[in-house]
Amino acid sequence: MTTLPLRGVRIADFGQIIAIPYTAQMLAWLGAEVILIETEQRLTTRIWPPFAEAEPGVNRSGGFNMVNSSKMSCTLNLREPEGVDLAKRIISVSDVVLENYSSGTMERMGLGYQDVRSVRPDVVYLSLGAFGRTGPMKDLVGFHSVINLFSGLASVTGHRGSHPRIMGGLFPDAFSGCYCVLALLEALHHRAKTGEGQYIEVAMTEALATILPEAVMEYTLDGTEPERVGNRHKDKAPHNVFRCQGDEKWVAISVENDAQFQALAQAAGSPGWAEDPRFATIEARLEHQDELEPLVQRWTGPLQVQDVVEKLQGVGVPAGPVLDSAQVLADPHMVERGFVQSPDHAEVGPRPMGAFAWGVDGGRPGVARSAPLLGEHNRQVIQDLLQVPDHEFKRLTESGVIG
């Protein structure tokens, strides 16, 4: 069994919806013990569809189970002083606190960074917000679509002559989560060397804006906004996805130079393409993409995706299938490498998911555990970890503090 790099690190996870839950899940996959602190008074993704077999239930949400694997669940009523006190006690024996409530929420509960430093001076505390925790927009709440728009990503995404497009609903959450993991690893490294904790603030809009270097550079250099070009490329043609035989079956083709285009023409049985002055050079192909793409589509349309891929890859033309979710999870390469795993959930059974996107010491970190049932680890956290006596645990549960 590979020794995971974060083994021995404990995390108090106050994450909501996707971004911070995704962050904490990756840290759990790296070996950290993650305690998800939930409250039955304010369930979020646990009550959001889709549900397994379309049957609603707090343990059956696909969205929740997808981003909370390998965690423990402890339910505390944070509207009660005793609930907040228990949360602080969990923090006192934890290394990291994660939260993405709206600005000021943790502080109003008495769980802000300055509050918890009194019980854990070297804590690493990460706070993520849509627009950050300072500035004129700090109190505004924003979800994935808003982040797509405000970051500028939507402005460069879309088809030529059309309007901006939102690039995937949850993309900003997962991307911001990766930034959070990077920041936390650096903070833990710093603490290991110096003994000092840190307060980390991440703004989702700023994280997403960093993936637009070409657009920003173009505007900075000459004041022009980049044109939306759909799937096309400024230096390659054809460069697009083309429909194949079957329902929503597509192949991606990217031709970089004249030699690749000649090979494409031969594979398609249309050598005349390479002799046509509209397509003879890369400059000509870029100018005449509207005429070229229908010809390629006419060739790919009657064929199976894999036939097109094999033909083109066999002659050195970059091409690949456009996989849907089911195909990704069933892909032999993904499965053999251990990326696809099926944690056996106590209520909904085994469900395939993409897990570890990295190897450690030449191997995968192991097997992801399923997402926890609501409050599944209350006794383990409150009694075993915090050493709360049985009679007190019973009182707190009956009074609704635990729950």
N, C-alpha and C positions, 0 to 999 in steps of 0.2 A: 504493500500500500504506500503510495506516494505521500510524503509528509507535506501537508499543505502550508503555504507561507503565512496564513493568518491564524493558524491553530493557536489557541490560547487567548485570542482577542475576543472580547464580548461587546456586543453592540445593542444599544437600546434604540429600537426602531419605532419612531412615531410617524412613519410615512403614510401618505394618503394617495389614493388613486394609482398612478403608475411610476412617476419619475423616481421618487425615493424608495418605494418598494422594489423597483428594479435595481437600484443601487445596492440596497441591502441584500438582495438575492445574490448578486454577483459576489459580494463580500462573504456571504455564507458559502458559496461555491468555492471560495478561496480558503475556506477552513474556519472562518469566524463563527462564533456562537451568536446568533441573532435572535433577540427577544422582541417580537412584534407586540407592541402595546396597543391594544384595541379597546374600544368601548362599545357595549351593546346599545348605548344611547345614540350612537352616531356611526352607523355602518355605511360604508361607501360602496366600493366595488363588490363586496360580498353580496349585495342585493341587486347588482346590475346583471342583466342578461349579456351574453347567452348563457343558459344553464345546461348542465348535462341532461340529455334526454328531454330538454325543454321543461324540466320540472324545477320550479323555483325552490331555493333553499340557501341558507347562509353558508353552506359548505359546498355548493354546487356551481358557483360562478366560474366560468372559464377565464374571465379576465382576472379575477383574484387569484385563482390557482396557478395561473401562468406566471405571475411575478412574485409569488411568495413561497416558492418551494424552499426546502431545507431550513425553514425557520421554526421557532417556537411561538405559540400564541398565548398571551396573558391578557385577560380582560380586566380593565380597571375603569371605574367611573371617575373621570377626571374633573367632574363637577363637584365632587365631594373632597373636602380637605384630607380625609384619610386616604382617598385614592391618589391624590397628588403626593402625599407623604410616601406611599408605597412606590410610586414612580421614581421619586427621588432616591429611595433606597436601592432600587434597581440600578439607577444611574451611578450611585456611589460605588457599585461593584462592577461597573462597566467601563470600557475604554473609550467608546465612541457614542455620541448621540446624533441621530439623524432626524430631521423634521422638515416638512414642507407645508405647514399650515399657512394661512394668510398672515401677513405681517402683524406682529403684536400678540397673536393668539397664545403662543407659548409663554410669553412674558406675563400675560394676564392670568395664566394658570399657575404662575410661580415656577415655571420650568424653563425660563430663558437662560441664556449662557451665563449671565452674571449670577443668577439664582443658583444654578447647579454647580458653579465653581466652588461654592462653600462646602459641598459634599464630595466633590471630586476635582481638586485643583488642577490636575493634569489632563482633564478631559479634552478630547478632540470633538468639537461640536460643529456639525455642518447644517446650515440652514439654506434651503433652496426656495426661491420665489420666482414668479413669472418675470418680474421686472427688477428683482433685487430688493434688498432691505433698506436702501437709502434712496434719496432722490425724490422728485415730485410724483412719481408713479408707484412708489413703494407700497401703498395701501390698496392698489388695484389687484384684483384676482384675474388670472388669465389661464386658460387651458390650451391644449395642443393647437387647435386651429388658430387661435389668437397669436400664439408664438410663431407659427408659420408665417403669418402676415406681418407682424411687427418686426421680425428679424430681417425682413427683406427677401427671404427665401422664395416666397410666393411670387414676388415681382419678376424673378428670372425664370420661373417655371411656367410652362404653358406652350401652346402652339403659336406659330407665326401668325400675327395679325389678330390673335385672340386675347382673352383676358388672363390675368394671373390665376394660377392654379395652386391649391393646397396640396403639398407633397406628403400624403399619408397622415392620417389623423394623429397617431401616437408617435410618430418619428421624433418630434422634439423631446418627448419624455425619455425615450431610450437613449438618445444622443446626450442629453443633459446628464443622465445617469452615469454614462461613461466618464464624463468630465468629473463628476462627483467622486467616482472610484479613484481616478487618477490623483485628485487633490487629497483624498483621504490616505492613500498609500504614502504620499510624500509627507503628510503630517505625522503619520505613525512612524515613519523613518526618522523624522526630525525629533519626535518625542523619545525614540529609542536612544538617540545620541545625546540629547540635552535634558530629558526629563520634563520638557515643557509641553503643555497642551496648546491647542490653537482654536480660534474661532474661524470657520470657513464660511464664506457666503458665495452662493452661485446664483446667477440670474439666467434663467432659461433662454431669454431673448438674446443675451450676449453670447451664450454658448453656441446657439444656432447660427448667429451672424458670422461666426468664425469659419464657416464652411463656404463662404462666398468670396474667396480671395481674388478670383479673376474679375468678378463684377466690381468689387471695391477698387481694385487696381485700375481698371479701365476708367472708372469715373474719376479717380484721383489724378490720373495722367492727363486726360483730355476733356473731362466733363461730360462724357457721353454715357448714357445708360445702355447696358447690353440688351440686344434684341432677343426676344423669346423665339426659340427655334425648335421646340418640341424635342424629338429624339435625334435630330440632326446634329452635326458636328462642324465646326468652322474649318477644319482641315481634312475631313474624311468624307468620302461619298462613294457608294451608298453607305449610310450609317443610320440604321433604323430597325424596327421590328416589323416582320412581314408575316401575314397570316398563312397558316398551313391547313392541311385537311383536318377536319374535326371542329368541334365547338370550342372557341377561344384557345386555339393552338397556334403558338407564335414562335418564330425563330428570330434571333438577333444576328444581324450581319454588319460587320464593320470593315470597310475596305480602305486601307491606308495609302496604297501606292499603285502605280500602273501595273506592276507585275501581279499583284493580288487581283486587280480588276480583270486582267486577261485570264487568270485562272478561274475567276468567277464566271466569266463569259463561256469558257470551255466547259466547265462543270454544268452550266445551264443549257449546253447545246446551242449556244447563240454566239458563235465567234464574231459575228458581225458587229456586236456591241463594241468591241475593242477598236474596230475600224471606223466606227461612226465618229465624225469630227465633234459631235456634241459630248462624246464620252472618252475621247482618246487621251486626254490628260486630266490630272486632278483638278486643275483650274476649270476646265470645261465641264467636268462632272459636277462640281460644286455649283456652277451656274445653271445647269440643266437637270437638277435633281427632280423637278416636277415631271419631267419626261422619263427619267431613268427609273424611278421607283415603281411606277406601274408595270414596267417590263419585268423587274425582279419579282414583283408580286404575282404576275401572271405565271411565272415559273414555279414559285414556291406553293401557290394555292392548292394544286392537286396532290401535293406530296406530303408524306408524313414528316413531322418535325425531325425525327432522328435520321431519316434518309437525307434531308438537306444538310444537317449538321455533319454527318459522316462524309458526304460528298465534298463539302467545302473544307472541313478540317483536313481531309485527305490530300488536298492540293494547296494547303497553306493559307487558306482564307479564314480569318477569325470569325467564328460563328458558334452560337450556343443556343440551347433551348430556353424559352421563358417558362420557368417552373411556377406552378401555383403552390399553395400551402401543402396540399396533400402530396404533391410530387416531391417537394423538398423533404418532407418527413419520411417518405418511402424511398428516397434516392439511395441506391446501394453504396455510393461513395460516402455520403453523409452518415449512413448507418454504420458502415464498417469502421469509420474513424471514431465512432463513439459520440458524435455530436447529437444524434437523436437518442433520447432516452424516454422511458415510459414509467415514471414514478407511480407506484400503486397507491392511490388515494383511498383512505379508509371508507369513504362514502361513495365516490363515483368510480372507483377502480382505476386501472392503469390507463393513462392518457399520454400519447406521444407529445413531446415538446423538444425544441432545440435547447440544449443545455450548454455545457462548457464550450466556449469558442477558443479555448487555449489548451495547451499541454503543459504539464509541470514535470520536469526531469524526464522528458521523453515519453510521458504517458498522460492520459486523461486523469483528472483529479479523483475520479471514482464514480459513484452513482448519486444523483440528486435525490433527496428525499421529497416526498409529496408535500404540498402546502398543508399547513396545520388546520385541524378543525377549530372552530371558534372556542377559545378558552381551553383548548386541549391541555395546555401545560401550566394551568393556574397553580395546581398543587406543587408541581416540580419547581416553579419559580418562587412562589410565595413561601412555601414551607421549607423546601430543601435548600434553595439558594439564600433566601432572606432569613431563614430560621424562625419563621412565625409559628408559634405553637398551634396545635390542632384546634383547640377550643377557640383561639382568636381567629384562625382561618375560617372556622365555621361561622363565627359571629359576623365577620366582614362579608362573607358570601351571603348570608341570610339578610343582611342589611342593604345589600346591593352595591357595596363598595367594590367588591370583586365581582365584575360582571358588566 
